[in-house]
């Protein structure tokens, strides 16, 4: 998300100085709710983050995650390769 107070100057050469939005460099384009969720996760302590991931990885949530992945595939948000990688990482 664009923030006018969050600027970073990058100098490629001594004569060239380019101003780049720091948020644009660190995060990919995402919706407002995704950005809020990403910031909330970044502010969490490691213990809270681990607890949340354990809750999300419970067996009863497996069907929900697979449905969400298939929905992303139908909408074109993820390629076959990305889906296969995500399933491998999540153990689905």
Protein Blocks (a to p, Z undefined) as FASTA:
>chain_A
ZZfklccdddfblmlccdddfklmmpccddfklmmmmmmmmmpcfklmmmmmmmmmpmkl
mmmmmmmmmmmmmnopacfklmmmmmmmnoZZ
